[in-house]
Amino acid sequence: MLQAKTKEGNLVMLALLTKKEISELKTNGQFYCPSCQEKVVIKAGSKMIPHFAHRAKVNCPSHEGGEGAYHEKGKLMLYKWLKQQKLNVQLEEYLSEIKQRPDLLVTIDNKKIAVEYQCTRISLKEIRKRNEGYRQLGIQPIWIIGANRFKRLSRYQIKLDNFLHHFLHQFSKRFPLTLLFFCPETTLFSTFQDIYITTTKQAIGKLTYTLLNNMKFIDIFRQHRLPNQLLYTLWKQEKKRFRLRQRDRLYGSELAWHQWLYLKRTHFEYLPSVIHLPVSAQYRMCSPLWDWQSRICLDLLDPLPIGGHISLSTCVHLLRKHIISSANYPLITAEIQPIQQYLLLLEQINILKQQSPFHFTKQTNLLFYKNVEEALLGDDVFINRLLANNSIKI
């Protein structure tokens, strides 16, 4: 923790003091945790931000879990950044009603925002507990991830593991999916927005970088989107990677999918181009795009005659084991259905025609390929058609 209380109840923040002042306090002072009131000690080595720590492992309700110097430095920088903007911000304010202590608590026009700066892995249970606690008090939680967990793969692509999934923000129904990162070493604040998950561990989106002192707190809520044409241009590369990816060592769900394709008397090289299309709510599915979309196409659409009916509820029932509860995404307020998004995308390309909000009829038969060369060519033609038609991304 960056601050602690004296016997008199005054808060002391070591990072604002000189080495001499810290040395004197270390010799003569006694300090207490603002949350549990237990004694804490000063930690002020040459390679760390001066801070306080409990003497031993304790059951303090707001014990920070030892995130380390990187976390303490970033938290302090974010605090100073907010103070420079003349915002009402408290550092490590203890909220006794819910026994939680956000890294930063910002108040703007009577609205409270809890800013958590997270640099180490914690459980989904803990993330949900903290968010639910804040919401009990009418506080908006915002999580900024340490850039030590940011892995950029290309200009528009990052590594997106299961841990990062739980920090996806969507501040309103029309706001793009957003991840926030901050590096205290470079003072670079990074946003990754308008996110489309491509594989189980990767995603494409709009990356923006800003030096912390060149931005305001309100900039966190600005929208940055991928243009439709760029999304589909990038997706053309994704389709190619999907077709050509080596599959020598198959196991788990990937092996099960290939075995299922075999039982369907087909192969991934032959699959129609309408399989493996981008939907923004892919985070709600525990299986890759090509897996669950192929099940809709092969199990439901392909056997259906032209003019035959298909419903959202039928697709949801088929894929019920593939869907992740929205409760796993506490920072996303809108209830978005990825299967419905896919059906609407199929309507845009005239595979389906929407008859009512949740019911569709089949318009066109699916085109299967004979080999990978034909599939690659077909994918290019298909994506080019999406680009030419200026299809709306879902």
C-alpha positions, 0 to 999 in steps of 0.5 A: 500500500502507498499510504498508511495511518499514524497513531493520530489517524493522519494519512502518510504517503511515502512516495511524496516524501524525501529519503531523509524524511522516510528514514526519520519515519522509519526510525521513530514512526508507527503506522497502521493499515487504513483497512484493518488497523494492524501495524504496517512497516515501511518498505523503501529500498533503492529499486522500489516505490516507497510503500507500506506492507503488513508485517506478515501474511494477514487476513486484511479485507483489502490486502493487495496480494503483493503485486510488487513495485511495477504495480505500485509505481503505476498506481502512483503515476495514475494517481498523480495524473488524475490529481494534475487534472484537478479531479477529486481522487482518493488513493487506496480509499477503504470502503468499509461497507464492502470491505474493499479498497480500490486503487483509485476512487474518482468522483466526478459530478457526484458519480464515483468511479473505482479504478483498479490497476491490475498487473497480476493474475487473479481469479474470476471469482475475485474480479466478480466479487470486486465489481459486484461490491462496487455496484452495490454502492453505485460505483462504476468499476474500470480496470486498467491492466498492467502493460506487462500483460500486453502482448502485441502481435502486429499493428492490429493484433494482440494476444488475448488469453482467457484472463484478459477476457474478463477485463473487456469493457463495454461502457454502453450498448453501442460502445466498442469492446475495449481493453485498457493498458498502462505501462509505468516504465514508458508512461504509455497508455494503450487502448485496444478497441472494436475487438474481434476474436480470431482464435482462442488466444488472439484478437484483432482490433484498433490499437491506440497509444498515448503518453499519459501526460498527453491525455485526460481521464475523459479520453478513456471513454473515447471510441476508436473503431476499425473501418469495415473495409479494414476489418474484412481486409484483415479477415481475408488474412485470417481465412488464409491462416485458417485454411493453411494452419498445420494440424499435425498435433490435434488434441482436446476440442480441436481433435473432437471437431476434426472427428466430427467433420469426419463423421460429416464426411467432410474436411476443413479444407472443403468448408464453405467460406461463410464459416469462420466469419467475424462477430464481435460477441465471440467472447461469449463462446467457449469454442472457436468461430470455425467450430460453432459456425460450422455446426450451424451450417452443417447440422442445420443449414445444409440439410435445409431446403431453400425456403426452409425455416431456421430459428435462433432458439434452435441454434442456441439449443444446438450450441448450448454447451458452447455458450459462456454465461454473461455473468463471466463478463461483469464489465459488459452491460449489454446482453449480446448474443453471438449466434444471433449476430452470425445469423444476421451476418448470413442474412447480409450475404443472402444466405438467409432472409429474416422473417421476424427478429428470431426466425429466418428462411434459407435463401441459398445453398452452401458452397463446399470446395473440393480442395484447399486451392479452390477454398483459398480462391473462394475465400478471396472472392467471398471477402472481396464481395463483402468489401464491394457490398460494404457489408456492415460488420456485426 
